[in-house]
Amino acid sequence: MLASSPAVLLVLALLVGATATAQPRAIPCEAGTRRIELKTEPSDEVPELCISPGLSTTLLLYGAELLPGGVTVDGREHFTLVEVGNTVLRLVPSERVVPGERLRLTVRFRDRAAPASAAFWLVVYAGQVEPLVEVYREKRTVESYQQQVQEKDSQIRQCQEDNTRLLAEKESPGGLTGLLATGLMDEKGVSPKNLYKSVVEHPENAIRLVRVFSYRSTSRVAVVLELDPTPGMEPWRVVRGELVGPGRRALRVNPPWQREPLRDEAKDRRVVIEAEATEAETRGSFMLKVWDADGTRSVIVTGVTFP
């Protein structure tokens, strides 16, 4: 269980940033722009696109126009928006879709060139979506490949910076000395905030929330959740977290920290989500989502604010 003193909690919440190790990504969803090339010859391969309740996925078509009335979506009643243009298709699923559900999307093209149609699997994930998908019906331009290379280079540089930071933190002392040595805490200390009475739990959360605190240091914020397992539930471990603020602005979240899987006999029932962010970047109210490897059991909390 959580210690009763917020002062103890805030130190634990910030120390996990220096001790947590990166976990492999369990859900193959593109964070940036997804690019798909349609082959002229028949193929049994059907691309999978990640969708999520309340979040938008837009398909941009290159080299083809959609046939009027040529878009078919399984479970159309489970979407709040299916907007079709000549070369654009926008989808927003409602809260009625369930993580793990697979819905088939079929589009037909106006001209008689090959391929005449294309199919996609829309796979529902909790809190994870591919917001922009570019579909190429012809050879992609050199500029498109160059842009993709630039995006990959940027991701590599970010990984290198994260690795350098983690190595520096690993070499620093532990405890309060480590927080001071790495510059995570100054003379103002770390500010805590009890959020239990102000946050709102999603009605379909798989696990009940007991307590929640947020913290702010010089350059980081953290949210500590204490959860109550359902009697007899299968062990549950968080693999991914997300903090989304005003204007759907997402913070750069570190891999979640959880000492042990949540179950009946678990002594430590905390989940800690930490992000690197300035005070300006964390103004307003945020939505916190955490979920397991399958994406089928999640916890969603709205109204998260920081000191």
C-alpha positions in Angstrom: 0.0 0.0 0.0 1.1 3.6 -0.4 2.8 5.3 2.5 0.6 7.9 4.1 3.1 10.8 3.7 3.0 12.6 0.4 6.6 13.6 1.0 7.6 9.9 0.8 5.4 9.4 -2.3 7.0 12.3 -4.2 10.5 11.0 -3.7 9.4 7.5 -4.9 7.6 9.0 -7.9 10.7 10.9 -9.1 13.2 8.2 -8.3 11.5 5.8 -10.7 12.6 8.0 -13.6 16.2 7.2 -12.8 15.7 3.5 -12.1 13.1 2.3 -14.6 14.3 0.4 -17.6 12.8 0.7 -21.1 10.2 -1.9 -21.9 9.6 -3.3 -25.4 6.7 -1.8 -27.3 3.9 -4.3 -27.2 1.5 -2.7 -29.6 2.7 -2.1 -33.2 1.0 1.3 -33.9 2.8 4.1 -35.7 3.1 7.3 -33.6 3.7 9.5 -36.7 2.5 9.1 -40.3 1.8 5.6 -41.5 2.5 4.9 -45.2 1.0 2.0 -47.1 1.6 1.1 -50.8 -1.1 -0.8 -52.6 0.1 -3.5 -55.0 -1.3 -4.0 -58.4 -1.2 -7.8 -58.1 -3.7 -9.6 -55.9 -2.5 -10.2 -52.3 -3.9 -11.9 -49.2 -2.3 -9.4 -47.0 -4.7 -6.9 -45.4 -3.0 -3.9 -43.6 -4.1 -3.3 -40.0 -4.8 0.2 -38.8 -4.9 1.2 -35.1 -8.0 3.0 -34.0 -9.2 4.1 -30.6 -12.5 5.4 -29.1 -13.0 9.1 -29.6 -9.7 9.6 -31.5 -9.5 10.4 -35.2 -7.8 8.4 -38.0 -7.5 10.0 -41.4 -6.6 8.2 -44.6 -5.1 10.3 -47.4 -5.2 8.6 -50.9 -2.6 9.3 -53.5 -3.1 8.2 -57.1 -6.8 7.4 -56.8 -10.2 8.9 -56.1 -12.9 7.2 -54.1 -16.0 5.9 -55.9 -19.1 7.6 -54.6 -20.7 5.2 -52.2 -17.7 3.0 -52.4 -16.7 3.0 -48.7 -17.9 0.2 -46.5 -17.2 -0.1 -42.7 -18.2 -3.0 -40.6 -20.1 -1.8 -37.5 -20.8 1.6 -39.0 -23.2 2.3 -36.1 -20.1 2.2 -33.7 -18.6 5.2 -35.4 -19.5 8.8 -34.5 -18.0 10.0 -37.8 -17.3 8.5 -41.2 -16.4 11.4 -43.4 -15.7 10.7 -47.1 -14.1 13.0 -49.6 -12.6 12.4 -53.1 -9.2 11.4 -51.7 -9.7 11.7 -47.9 -11.4 9.3 -45.5 -11.8 10.3 -41.8 -13.0 7.9 -39.1 -13.8 8.5 -35.4 -15.0 5.4 -33.5 -17.4 5.9 -30.6 -17.0 4.6 -27.0 -19.0 1.5 -28.1 -16.0 -0.2 -29.7 -14.0 -2.6 -27.6 -10.2 -3.0 -27.4 -9.2 -6.0 -29.4 -12.2 -5.7 -31.8 -11.4 -5.9 -35.5 -13.6 -4.1 -38.1 -13.1 -4.4 -41.8 -12.9 -1.3 -44.0 -13.3 -1.6 -47.8 -12.8 1.2 -50.3 -13.4 1.2 -54.0 -11.8 3.5 -56.5 -13.4 5.6 -59.2 -11.3 4.7 -62.2 -10.7 1.2 -63.7 -7.0 1.0 -62.9 -5.5 -1.7 -60.7 -6.1 -2.3 -57.9 -9.8 -1.5 -58.1 -10.3 -1.6 -54.4 -8.5 -2.0 -51.1 -9.3 -3.5 -47.7 -8.0 -2.7 -44.2 -8.5 -4.1 -40.7 -9.4 -1.5 -38.2 -8.1 -2.9 -34.9 -9.3 -1.2 -31.7 -6.7 -0.3 -29.0 -7.2 1.5 -25.7 -5.7 5.0 -26.1 -3.5 4.3 -29.1 -4.2 5.4 -32.6 -2.6 6.0 -35.9 -3.8 9.5 -36.6 -2.6 9.8 -40.2 -2.3 7.1 -42.9 -1.1 7.8 -46.4 -2.2 5.3 -48.9 -0.3 5.2 -52.2 -1.9 3.5 -55.3 1.2 4.3 -57.4 4.9 4.7 -56.9 5.7 7.1 -54.1 7.6 10.3 -54.8 11.2 10.8 -53.8 10.1 13.6 -51.4 7.9 11.1 -49.6 10.8 8.7 -49.0 13.0 11.6 -47.9 10.4 12.7 -45.4 10.2 9.2 -44.0 14.0 9.0 -43.7 14.0 12.3 -41.9 11.4 11.1 -39.4 13.4 7.9 -38.7 16.6 10.0 -38.2 14.7 12.2 -35.7 13.5 9.1 -33.8 17.1 7.7 -33.7 18.4 11.0 -32.4 15.7 11.0 -29.7 16.6 7.5 -28.7 20.3 8.5 -28.5 19.5 11.5 -26.3 17.3 9.3 -24.0 20.1 6.7 -23.7 22.7 9.4 -22.8 20.3 10.8 -20.1 19.6 7.4 -18.6 23.4 6.6 -18.5 24.1 9.9 -16.7 21.3 9.2 -14.2 22.6 5.7 -13.6 26.0 7.0 -12.6 24.5 9.5 -10.2 24.0 8.8 -6.5 20.6 7.6 -5.2 18.1 9.0 -2.8 17.7 12.8 -2.4 21.3 13.3 -3.3 20.6 11.8 -6.7 17.7 14.2 -7.2 19.9 17.1 -6.4 22.9 15.9 -8.4 20.8 15.4 -11.6 19.1 18.8 -11.1 15.6 17.2 -10.7 15.1 19.1 -7.4 16.1 22.6 -6.5 15.7 24.6 -3.3 11.9 24.6 -3.8 11.8 20.8 -3.5 9.1 18.8 -5.2 5.4 19.9 -5.2 2.8 17.3 -4.5 -1.0 17.4 -5.3 -3.7 15.0 -4.1 -6.1 14.5 -7.0 -8.4 11.8 -5.8 -11.4 14.1 -5.2 -11.0 16.0 -8.5 -10.3 13.3 -11.1 -13.0 11.3 -12.9 -12.6 7.6 -13.6 -13.9 6.1 -16.9 -17.0 4.0 -16.2 -15.5 1.0 -18.1 -12.2 1.0 -16.3 -11.0 -2.6 -15.6 -9.6 -1.7 -12.2 -10.8 0.6 -9.4 -8.7 3.7 -8.4 -7.9 4.1 -4.7 -5.7 7.1 -4.6 -3.9 9.4 -7.1 -1.2 12.0 -6.6 0.6 14.3 -9.1 4.1 15.8 -8.6 6.2 18.4 -10.2 10.0 18.8 -10.1 12.2 21.2 -12.0 11.7 19.6 -15.4 9.4 16.6 -14.8 6.0 15.7 -13.7 4.7 12.4 -12.4 1.3 10.7 -11.6 1.1 8.0 -9.0 -1.9 5.7 -9.1 -2.9 3.3 -6.3 -5.2 0.6 -7.7 -7.5 -2.0 -6.1 -7.5 -5.4 -7.9 -10.7 -7.2 -8.5 -10.9 -10.4 -6.5 -9.6 -13.3 -8.5 -8.4 -11.2 -11.4 -5.6 -12.3 -13.7 -2.3 -10.5 -12.9 -2.2 -7.1 -14.6 0.9 -5.1 -15.6 1.0 -1.8 -17.3 3.1 -1.6 -20.5 2.2 1.9 -21.7 0.9 5.2 -20.5 -0.3 8.4 -22.1 -0.9 11.9 -20.8 -3.0 14.0 -23.2 -3.7 17.6 -22.5 -5.7 20.5 -24.0 -5.8 20.4 -27.8 -4.9 16.7 -27.7 -1.3 17.7 -26.8 0.5 14.6 -25.6 3.5 14.7 -23.2 6.6 12.6 -23.8 5.9 9.8 -21.3 8.6 7.5 -20.0 8.0 3.8 -19.7 5.6 3.1 -16.8 7.0 1.9 -13.5 5.2 -0.9 -11.5 7.1 -2.9 -8.9 5.0 -6.0 -9.4 1.9 -7.1 -11.4 -1.4 -6.1 -9.8 -3.2 -9.1 -8.2 -4.9 -10.0 -4.9 -1.7 -10.7 -3.0 0.3 -7.7 -4.4 1.7 -5.6 -1.6 2.8 -2.7 -3.8 -0.2 -1.6 -5.9 1.2 1.5 -7.4 1.7 2.6 -11.0 3.9 5.6 -11.7 3.7 7.6 -15.0 6.4 10.2 -15.5 6.9 12.7 -18.2 9.6 15.3 -19.1 7.8 18.6 -19.3 8.0 22.3 -18.4 5.5 24.1 -16.3 4.0 25.8 -19.5 3.6 22.4 -21.2 1.6 21.0 -18.3 -1.0 23.7 -17.8 -4.6 22.7 -17.9 -6.4 19.4 -17.4 -5.0 16.1 -18.7 -6.4 12.7 -19.5 -4.2 9.7 -18.2 -4.5 6.3 -19.9 -2.6 3.2 -18.9 -3.1 -0.3 -20.4 -1.7 -3.8 -20.5 0.1 -5.6 -23.3 -3.1 -6.9 -24.9 -4.7 -3.4 -24.7 -7.9 -5.1 -23.4 -7.7 -3.9 -19.7 -7.1 -0.2 -19.3 -7.5 2.6 -16.7 -8.5 6.0 -18.0 -8.6 9.0 -15.6 -9.6 12.5 -16.6 -9.1 15.8 -14.8 -5.4 15.2 -14.0 -3.6 18.5 -13.1 -0.2 19.3 -11.8 1.0 21.5 -8.9 
